[in-house]
């Protein structure tokens, strides 16, 4: 089909996510025909480095042969069966392996299809736990300033990004926010760890005052993604864990974006030496292939629902919960981590990106060049209100898919780049920066 026809049909029939559709009158859609490793190819044959892993989902490249083979095998066995009253090997094996990755501390897995649903599940589990435990008044939530946990109604209630939240404010029961430990807020001579302690002191004051009503604190460990790749010191997580224990409040770790090696460790919370009470996972869990999310919880939470009474059960469901194909893709992802020593290889990839960025961005008008594992970001000075759109268009011209968040440019590529392509990714990103700053 001619590209022009496909684009016209898409604009007529598809309502694209997080998009002002009218903008596509002047910024055409990209019609993608195929993918191969870190590359996407559009219908005209132009190739783009997927510098953001297709919204942070793709871990091991497009059309990965090992994930493809696992899915082809599963297609001949079972595509899906409802999980209410039934089970199957892929969902059991995946649950066991995920629990083992937490050292067995999070031993029960509840599945859904996307990150926002995982957030909703974790919030409902926490509130319902306290209800089952005779403390129904503990039904409020805390989140960090600038937090993002999804765009369904419950998830928006713990999201503090105005553009997502404000339009739907009448539908929400908003959480209370506490100070972000954003390392960029350091005063002269102050370390990132000191900023974390300062933010934790605010959390302590809030919990001391309100803990009788608070069910849980939800955090994005180490990196707050949608508010501009806000990065902070693990000290905050250590202190938050201690405070949640003291005041009997659940700690929910939203690792939808930062899990599965993005932060440098398999789970970001590991860098603080802690365990959450509830863990939300999605995005990279299936390698970018199929919708899948999961909430892992502690045994204590699970036991509060284990009863003869239906009303004490966890009353939540999704039609495609524990989909066999998606679980098999996730198992293939875990196999690649085991077989290829991915975390060690990523340390090298992160170093390559850091070295190239430090060299090539040295004299550009940027601030706060920062990195956590396979996430590298910087803020652009005096970029203008339409910088993100200008940069995206300039990046496409340079053959790379990058989507700034406001004036923050970030790189989050799949885990398949060699040293040469890591440098090329940064070079294209910098050329796009120069072009977008030069344009009116």
FILUM-819022 format. One record per residue (C-alpha): residue number from 0; residue in three letters; z, y, x. Coordinates in steps of 0.05 Angstrom, whole numbers, plus 5000, padded with zeros to 4 digits. Each point is the difference from the previous one (the first is absolute). Layout:
BEGIN
ATOM    i   aa     Z     Y     X
ATOM  NUM  Ala     Z     Y     X
...
This chain:
BEGIN
ATOM    i   aa     Z     Y     X
ATOM    0  Unk  5000  5000  5000
ATOM    1  Unk  4983  5070  5027
ATOM    2  Unk  5062  5038  5025
ATOM    3  Unk  4986  5059  4955
ATOM    4  Unk  5000  4956  4938
ATOM    5  Unk  5065  4966  5020
ATOM    6  Unk  5035  5067  5011
ATOM    7  Unk  4976  5028  4934
ATOM    8  Unk  5023  4937  4962
ATOM    9  Unk  5068  5003  5035
ATOM   10  Unk  5011  5073  4982
ATOM   11  Unk  4981  4985  4928
ATOM   12  Unk  5042  4937  4991
ATOM   13  Unk  5057  4998  5052
ATOM   14  Unk  5060  5046  4998
ATOM   15  Unk  5021  4999  5074
ATOM   16  Unk  5074  5001  5020
ATOM   17  Unk  5036  5063  5026
ATOM   18  Unk  4935  5038  4992
ATOM   19  Unk  4977  5064  4966
ATOM   20  Unk  4934  4971  4976
ATOM   21  Unk  4967  5069  4997
ATOM   22  Unk  5006  5005  5076
ATOM   23  Unk  4948  4946  5006
ATOM   24  Unk  4948  5050  4976
ATOM   25  Unk  5002  5028  5072
ATOM   26  Unk  5032  4942  5038
ATOM   27  Unk  4960  4936  4985
ATOM   28  Unk  5033  4933  4994
ATOM   29  Unk  4989  4950  5056
ATOM   30  Unk  4967  4937  4975
ATOM   31  Unk  5026  4943  5044
ATOM   32  Unk  4956  4938  5005
ATOM   33  Unk  5037  4956  5049
ATOM   34  Unk  5056  4996  5051
ATOM   35  Unk  5006  4966  5068
ATOM   36  Unk  5064  5003  5041
ATOM   37  Unk  5020  5073  5008
ATOM   38  Unk  4933  5024  4972
ATOM   39  Unk  4977  5019  4931
ATOM   40  Unk  4925  5009  4986
ATOM   41  Unk  4972  5042  4944
ATOM   42  Unk  4938  4985  4960
ATOM   43  Unk  4958  5043  5046
ATOM   44  Unk  5021  4959  5061
ATOM   45  Unk  5048  5052  5029
ATOM   46  Unk  5061  4968  5033
ATOM   47  Unk  5070  5028  4998
ATOM   48  Unk  5062  4980  5039
ATOM   49  Unk  5053  4986  4946
ATOM   50  Unk  5053  5045  5032
ATOM   51  Unk  5050  4994  4943
ATOM   52  Unk  4992  4925  4984
ATOM   53  Unk  4973  5016  4930
ATOM   54  Unk  5064  5034  4975
ATOM   55  Unk  5044  4963  5050
ATOM   56  Unk  4985  4930  4973
ATOM   57  Unk  4952  4967  5050
ATOM   58  Unk  5036  4969  5059
ATOM   59  Unk  4949  4954  5034
ATOM   60  Unk  4933  5031  4984
ATOM   61  Unk  4951  4993  4943
ATOM   62  Unk  4972  4931  4985
ATOM   63  Unk  5049  4967  5047
ATOM   64  Unk  4974  4929  5010
ATOM   65  Unk  5069  4967  4999
ATOM   66  Unk  5021  5034  4936
ATOM   67  Unk  4932  4985  4970
ATOM   68  Unk  5007  4926  5017
ATOM   69  Unk  5069  4996  4969
ATOM   70  Unk  4975  5032  4935
ATOM   71  Unk  4940  4955  4997
ATOM   72  Unk  5045  4940  5007
ATOM   73  Unk  5047  5025  4947
ATOM   74  Unk  4943  5014  4952
ATOM   75  Unk  4987  4926  4998
ATOM   76  Unk  5072  4985  4982
ATOM   77  Unk  5031  5052  4954
ATOM   78  Unk  4982  5072  4986
ATOM   79  Unk  5059  5019  4955
ATOM   80  Unk  5054  4971  4955
ATOM   81  Unk  5054  5037  4963
ATOM   82  Unk  5066  5001  5039
ATOM   83  Unk  5045  4999  4938
ATOM   84  Unk  5020  4926  4996
ATOM   85  Unk  4950  4979  5054
ATOM   86  Unk  4995  5003  5076
ATOM   87  Unk  4950  4983  5055
ATOM   88  Unk  4999  4987  5074
ATOM   89  Unk  4974  5068  5025
ATOM   90  Unk  5054  5041  4965
ATOM   91  Unk  5055  4953  5023
ATOM   92  Unk  4976  4999  5072
ATOM   93  Unk  4991  5076  5002
ATOM   94  Unk  5070  5011  4971
ATOM   95  Unk  5031  4954  5052
ATOM   96  Unk  4963  5033  5058
ATOM   97  Unk  5017  5071  4978
ATOM   98  Unk  5073  4982  4992
ATOM   99  Unk  5000  4968  5070
ATOM  100  Unk  4973  5065  5028
ATOM  101  Unk  5063  5035  4975
ATOM  102  Unk  5044  4947  5033
ATOM  103  Unk  5013  4970  4931
ATOM  104  Unk  5039  5062  4978
ATOM  105  Unk  4950  5015  4945
ATOM  106  Unk  4991  4933  4968
ATOM  107  Unk  4967  5012  4933
ATOM  108  Unk  4930  5027  4987
ATOM  109  Unk  4974  5033  4937
ATOM  110  Unk  4925  5014  4998
ATOM  111  Unk  4955  5053  4969
ATOM  112  Unk  4932  5030  5015
ATOM  113  Unk  5011  5069  5033
ATOM  114  Unk  5050  5043  5036
ATOM  115  Unk  5021  5043  4942
ATOM  116  Unk  5016  4937  4960
ATOM  117  Unk  5043  4976  5058
ATOM  118  Unk  5039  5065  4998
ATOM  119  Unk  5010  4993  4925
ATOM  120  Unk  5025  4929  5010
ATOM  121  Unk  5050  5020  5054
ATOM  122  Unk  5027  5057  4958
ATOM  123  Unk  5007  4956  4938
ATOM  124  Unk  5033  4944  5040
ATOM  125  Unk  5051  5048  5029
ATOM  126  Unk  5018  5033  4934
ATOM  127  Unk  5002  4933  4964
ATOM  128  Unk  5043  4970  5055
ATOM  129  Unk  5053  5053  4988
ATOM  130  Unk  4995  4989  4925
ATOM  131  Unk  5010  4926  5008
ATOM  132  Unk  5058  5014  5047
ATOM  133  Unk  5038  5041  4949
ATOM  134  Unk  4981  5069  5027
ATOM  135  Unk  4945  5025  4954
ATOM  136  Unk  5015  5072  5019
ATOM  137  Unk  4968  4987  5068
ATOM  138  Unk  4929  5015  4977
ATOM  139  Unk  4977  5061  5040
ATOM  140  Unk  4960  5000  5065
ATOM  141  Unk  4996  5040  5065
ATOM  142  Unk  4937  5012  5040
ATOM  143  Unk  4982  5041  5060
ATOM  144  Unk  4970  5069  4996
ATOM  145  Unk  4925  4992  5005
ATOM  146  Unk  5003  4926  4982
ATOM  147  Unk  4943  4962  4969
ATOM  148  Unk  5009  4933  4965
ATOM  149  Unk  4941  4995  4952
ATOM  150  Unk  4970  5033  4939
ATOM  151  Unk  5023  4959  4940
ATOM  152  Unk  5054  5033  4959
ATOM  153  Unk  5060  4965  5031
ATOM  154  Unk  4972  5007  5070
ATOM  155  Unk  4985  5074  4989
ATOM  156  Unk  5073  5011  4982
ATOM  157  Unk  5017  4985  5073
ATOM  158  Unk  4939  5037  5028
ATOM  159  Unk  5010  5070  5026
ATOM  160  Unk  4928  5022  5011
ATOM  161  Unk  4986  5055  4950
ATOM  162  Unk  4926  4988  4989
ATOM  163  Unk  5013  4929  4977
ATOM  164  Unk  5065  5013  4962
ATOM  165  Unk  4995  5067  4964
ATOM  166  Unk  4944  4985  4951
ATOM  167  Unk  5040  4942  4972
ATOM  168  Unk  5069  5031  5005
ATOM  169  Unk  5013  4995  4924
ATOM  170  Unk  4995  4924  5005
ATOM  171  Unk  5049  4993  5058
ATOM  172  Unk  5074  4989  5010
ATOM  173  Unk  5000  5030  5070
ATOM  174  Unk  5042  4975  5057
ATOM  175  Unk  5043  5046  5043
ATOM  176  Unk  4971  5017  5068
ATOM  177  Unk  5037  5003  5066
ATOM  178  Unk  4978  5032  5066
ATOM  179  Unk  4943  4967  5038
ATOM  180  Unk  5015  4982  5072
ATOM  181  Unk  4930  5027  5019
ATOM  182  Unk  5001  5006  5076
ATOM  183  Unk  4957  5063  4996
ATOM  184  Unk  5061  5037  4973
ATOM  185  Unk  5036  4996  5066
ATOM  186  Unk  5030  5066  5023
ATOM  187  Unk  4992  5022  5072
ATOM  188  Unk  5032  4947  5044
ATOM  189  Unk  5013  4953  4942
ATOM  190  Unk  4976  4928  5004
ATOM  191  Unk  4969  4959  4945
ATOM  192  Unk  5064  4958  4997
ATOM  193  Unk  5041  5063  4989
ATOM  194  Unk  4954  5020  4943
ATOM  195  Unk  5011  4931  4971
ATOM  196  Unk  5076  5008  5004
ATOM  197  Unk  4996  5068  4967
ATOM  198  Unk  4960  4971  4942
ATOM  199  Unk  5048  4941  4995
ATOM  200  Unk  5058  5049  4994
ATOM  201  Unk  4966  5028  4937
ATOM  202  Unk  4992  4929  4974
ATOM  203  Unk  5074  4986  5012
ATOM  204  Unk  5021  5062  4961
ATOM  205  Unk  4955  4979  4942
ATOM  206  Unk  5025  4929  4998
ATOM  207  Unk  5073  5021  5006
ATOM  208  Unk  4990  5044  4939
ATOM  209  Unk  4953  4958  4957
ATOM  210  Unk  5004  4927  5021
ATOM  211  Unk  5030  4978  4934
ATOM  212  Unk  4933  5017  4966
ATOM  213  Unk  4952  4980  5056
ATOM  214  Unk  4968  4932  5000
ATOM  215  Unk  4958  5006  5063
ATOM  216  Unk  4971  5043  5055
ATOM  217  Unk  4925  4987  5011
ATOM  218  Unk  4968  5018  5067
ATOM  219  Unk  4934  4992  5036
ATOM  220  Unk  5027  4974  5067
ATOM  221  Unk  4981  5043  5060
ATOM  222  Unk  4936  5030  4971
ATOM  223  Unk  4994  5039  4934
ATOM  224  Unk  4925  4991  4989
ATOM  225  Unk  4973  5043  4944
ATOM  226  Unk  5041  5061  5018
ATOM  227  Unk  4962  5005  5066
ATOM  228  Unk  5020  4942  5044
ATOM  229  Unk  5071  5025  5008
ATOM  230  Unk  5032  4961  5056
ATOM  231  Unk  5074  4993  5013
ATOM  232  Unk  5050  4965  5045
ATOM  233  Unk  5028  4931  4983
ATOM  234  Unk  5070  5029  5004
ATOM  235  Unk  4992  5024  4928
ATOM  236  Unk  4989  4929  4975
ATOM  237  Unk  5062  4976  5038
ATOM  238  Unk  5043  5054  4969
ATOM  239  Unk  4970  4992  4931
ATOM  240  Unk  5014  4925  5002
ATOM  241  Unk  5073  5014  5019
ATOM  242  Unk  5008  5052  4945
ATOM  243  Unk  4968  4956  4947
ATOM  244  Unk  5048  4944  5018
ATOM  245  Unk  5060  5047  4998
ATOM  246  Unk  4983  5029  4932
ATOM  247  Unk  4971  4936  4969
ATOM  248  Unk  4929  5026  4991
ATOM  249  Unk  4937  4958  5011
ATOM  250  Unk  4953  5018  5056
ATOM  251  Unk  4927  4990  4980
ATOM  252  Unk  4949  4999  5057
ATOM  253  Unk  4931  5019  4977
ATOM  254  Unk  4957  4969  5055
ATOM  255  Unk  4937  5000  4958
ATOM  256  Unk  4965  5043  5053
ATOM  257  Unk  5040  4986  5063
ATOM  258  Unk  5011  4925  4996
ATOM  259  Unk  4959  4946  5034
ATOM  260  Unk  4999  5031  5069
ATOM  261  Unk  4980  5072  4984
ATOM  262  Unk  5063  5030  5030
ATOM  263  Unk  5000  4957  5064
ATOM  264  Unk  5046  4946  4973
ATOM  265  Unk  4983  4952  4944
ATOM  266  Unk  5047  5036  4953
ATOM  267  Unk  5018  5072  5016
ATOM  268  Unk  5073  4990  4982
ATOM  269  Unk  5006  4951  5059
ATOM  270  Unk  4998  5059  5048
ATOM  271  Unk  5067  5023  4971
ATOM  272  Unk  5032  4931  5004
ATOM  273  Unk  5015  4998  4926
ATOM  274  Unk  4980  4962  4937
ATOM  275  Unk  4987  5033  4932
ATOM  276  Unk  5024  4972  4934
ATOM  277  Unk  4930  5003  4970
ATOM  278  Unk  4934  5002  5038
ATOM  279  Unk  4934  5023  4969
ATOM  280  Unk  4935  4975  5032
ATOM  281  Unk  4927  5009  4983
ATOM  282  Unk  4937  5031  5032
ATOM  283  Unk  4992  4959  5064
ATOM  284  Unk  5032  4938  4971
ATOM  285  Unk  4932  4971  4980
ATOM  286  Unk  4962  5031  5058
ATOM  287  Unk  4965  5049  4953
ATOM  288  Unk  4967  4944  4960
ATOM  289  Unk  5036  4993  4933
ATOM  290  Unk  5053  5037  4959
ATOM  291  Unk  5068  4972  5016
ATOM  292  Unk  5071  5027  5006
ATOM  293  Unk  5068  4969  5006
ATOM  294  Unk  5073  5019  4997
ATOM  295  Unk  5048  4960  5042
ATOM  296  Unk  5074  5003  4982
ATOM  297  Unk  5067  4976  5026
ATOM  298  Unk  5033  4938  4971
ATOM  299  Unk  5056  5042  4970
ATOM  300  Unk  4951  5039  4957
ATOM  301  Unk  4964  4936  4977
ATOM  302  Unk  5066  4967  4981
ATOM  303  Unk  5018  5057  4953
ATOM  304  Unk  4940  4980  4956
ATOM  305  Unk  5012  4924  5003
ATOM  306  Unk  5031  4983  4932
ATOM  307  Unk  4990  4963  4935
ATOM  308  Unk  4988  5066  4963
ATOM  309  Unk  4929  5025  4996
ATOM  310  Unk  5024  5072  4997
ATOM  311  Unk  5028  4993  5070
ATOM  312  Unk  4933  4976  5028
ATOM  313  Unk  4954  5048  5036
ATOM  314  Unk  4955  5021  4943
ATOM  315  Unk  4936  5019  5036
ATOM  316  Unk  4932  4968  5006
ATOM  317  Unk  4928  5009  5022
ATOM  318  Unk  4942  4957  4977
ATOM  319  Unk  4976  4988  5071
ATOM  320  Unk  5069  4991  5031
ATOM  321  Unk  4995  4956  5062
ATOM  322  Unk  4924  4993  4995
ATOM  323  Unk  4980  4938  5040
ATOM  324  Unk  4940  5033  5034
ATOM  325  Unk  5040  5062  5021
ATOM  326  Unk  5057  4957  5026
ATOM  327  Unk  4952  4958  5040
ATOM  328  Unk  4970  5064  5031
ATOM  329  Unk  5071  5022  5018
ATOM  330  Unk  5014  4932  5032
ATOM  331  Unk  4937  5009  5042
ATOM  332  Unk  5025  5068  5021
ATOM  333  Unk  5066  4970  5023
ATOM  334  Unk  4962  4945  5037
ATOM  335  Unk  4961  5053  5039
ATOM  336  Unk  5066  5035  5019
ATOM  337  Unk  5027  4934  5026
ATOM  338  Unk  4937  4977  5036
ATOM  339  Unk  4978  5065  5033
ATOM  340  Unk  5068  5031  5019
ATOM  341  Unk  4977  5061  4962
ATOM  342  Unk  5062  5043  5012
ATOM  343  Unk  4992  4995  5076
ATOM  344  Unk  4925  5016  4994
ATOM  345  Unk  5016  5059  4956
ATOM  346  Unk  5046  5029  5052
ATOM  347  Unk  4939  5004  5045
ATOM  348  Unk  4956  5029  4945
ATOM  349  Unk  5053  5053  4984
ATOM  350  Unk  5003  5019  5074
ATOM  351  Unk  4925  5008  5003
ATOM  352  Unk  5000  5046  4940
ATOM  353  Unk  5058  5040  5027
ATOM  354  Unk  4969  5010  5068
ATOM  355  Unk  4933  5022  4971
ATOM  356  Unk  5033  5047  4950
ATOM  357  Unk  5044  5033  5052
ATOM  358  Unk  4940  5014  5044
ATOM  359  Unk  4950  5022  4947
ATOM  360  Unk  5046  5042  4957
ATOM  361  Unk  5035  5036  5057
ATOM  362  Unk  4967  5068  4987
ATOM  363  Unk  4988  4997  4925
ATOM  364  Unk  5039  5040  4948
ATOM  365  Unk  5046  4943  4979
ATOM  366  Unk  5074  4987  4996
ATOM  367  Unk  5045  4939  4997
ATOM  368  Unk  4955  4948  5030
ATOM  369  Unk  5040  4938  4982
ATOM  370  Unk  4994  4925  4996
ATOM  371  Unk  5038  4941  4973
ATOM  372  Unk  4965  4935  5019
ATOM  373  Unk  4930  4998  4971
ATOM  374  Unk  5008  5067  4963
ATOM  375  Unk  4980  5063  5039
ATOM  376  Unk  5002  5069  4968
ATOM  377  Unk  4997  5074  5015
ATOM  378  Unk  5005  5065  4961
ATOM  379  Unk  4945  5052  5004
ATOM  380  Unk  5019  5074  5005
ATOM  381  Unk  4969  5051  4953
ATOM  382  Unk  4954  4948  4971
ATOM  383  Unk  4986  5033  4933
ATOM  384  Unk  5011  4974  4929
ATOM  385  Unk  4937  4957  5000
ATOM  386  Unk  5010  4970  5069
ATOM  387  Unk  5008  4928  4975
ATOM  388  Unk  4932  5002  4964
ATOM  389  Unk  4965  5034  5059
ATOM  390  Unk  5029  4951  5049
ATOM  391  Unk  4982  4939  4958
ATOM  392  Unk  4928  5023  4997
ATOM  393  Unk  4998  5016  5074
ATOM  394  Unk  5030  4931  5016
ATOM  395  Unk  4946  4965  4960
ATOM  396  Unk  4948  5038  5039
ATOM  397  Unk  5033  4974  5063
ATOM  398  Unk  4998  4928  4974
ATOM  399  Unk  5074  4990  4984
ATOM  400  Unk  5040  4994  4935
ATOM  401  Unk  5061  5046  5004
ATOM  402  Unk  5035  5035  4942
ATOM  403  Unk  5051  5054  5020
ATOM  404  Unk  5063  5011  4959
ATOM  405  Unk  5001  5076  4993
ATOM  406  Unk  4995  5025  5072
ATOM  407  Unk  5023  4934  5029
ATOM  408  Unk  4947  4957  5033
ATOM  409  Unk  5020  4928  5011
ATOM  410  Unk  4970  4937  5029
ATOM  411  Unk  5020  4932  4973
ATOM  412  Unk  4945  4951  5020
ATOM  413  Unk  4995  4925  4991
ATOM  414  Unk  5031  4957  5055
ATOM  415  Unk  4932  4980  5029
ATOM  416  Unk  4982  5059  5046
ATOM  417  Unk  4989  4988  5074
ATOM  418  Unk  5014  5054  5051
ATOM  419  Unk  4930  5030  4997
ATOM  420  Unk  4999  5004  4925
ATOM  421  Unk  5072  5028  4998
ATOM  422  Unk  4977  5057  5044
ATOM  423  Unk  4936  5009  4959
ATOM  424  Unk  5041  5006  4936
ATOM  425  Unk  5042  5056  5031
ATOM  426  Unk  4938  5034  5028
ATOM  427  Unk  4966  5000  4932
ATOM  428  Unk  5064  5026  4967
ATOM  429  Unk  5003  5057  5050
ATOM  430  Unk  4927  5018  4992
ATOM  431  Unk  5012  5002  4925
ATOM  432  Unk  5059  5047  5011
ATOM  433  Unk  4958  5047  5042
ATOM  434  Unk  4944  5000  4948
ATOM  435  Unk  5047  5012  4941
ATOM  436  Unk  5036  5057  5035
ATOM  437  Unk  4933  5032  5018
ATOM  438  Unk  4975  4997  4928
ATOM  439  Unk  5018  5056  4950
